[in-house]
Amino acid sequence: MPAAARAGTTAAAGRSSLATAGTALGLLLAAGAAVALHRDAVAPEGRWGAVSFPLVWATPALLGVLARRRAVLLVPAALLGAGLAVLSLSGVTLVLLFPAALHGAAAASGRPPWPSAGRAAVLLSLPVGGLAAFGALLLHQDPVCWDVVQEVGEGYRVRPERSCNGGSGIVVATATGPVVGGGATSDVVVASEAALSGLLVAGTLSVGWVAAAPVRRP
């Protein structure tokens, strides 16, 4: 079979209506999560979580984008989506099962060719990288607490960690001045966790792209 024909056959499943729907739905859900987290986040909690969690949740869909050229990536996309759906923070993430099911159905119906056994093992292990990216965001606890300060406009003043007492929820403000409230959380995503998670996502996508390269035959 000519090389161009083999390339077309390899990519066909990744461009099917099932695969396209799964990828589009996955990206839409991740974008919606980013908007919701950004809107609901309290300023002192930081904004890294509003970027990093949706990026991890988008990883299966990003694999789906790559699968438009290398359709075998639909398999790790489906596996990772299912894993993130059941291992993430709450039942809300179960919606990730829908794009995972679409990717799985596309792979089953299209039956894209697999590379060598070694590279197939790498592809099947890709979900580990995606789950590690999620775990990196929970690497260690970083509590933060704050006072709501009524000045010219309402603002926030972050208090030292030792005053948080490891608690969460509304706390009694200890600072002097026009304090009208306060709050605390037991953990936030910090820059180092976000960076590590982003690198793991990038690594998962890069390794998947290389491992899914079609086998060249004469």
Secondary structure, 3 states (H helix, E strand, C coil): CCHHHHHHHHHHHHHCHHHHHHHHHHHHHHHHHHHHHHHHCCHHHCCHHHHHHHHHHHHHHHHHHHCCCCHHHHHHHHHHHHHHHHHCCCHHHHHHHHHHHHHHHHHHHHCCCCCCHHHHHHHHHHHHHHHHHHHHCCCCCCCEEEEEEECCCEEEEEECHHHCCCCCECCCCCCCCCEEEEEEECCCCCHHHHHHHHHHHHHHHHHHHHHCCCCCCC
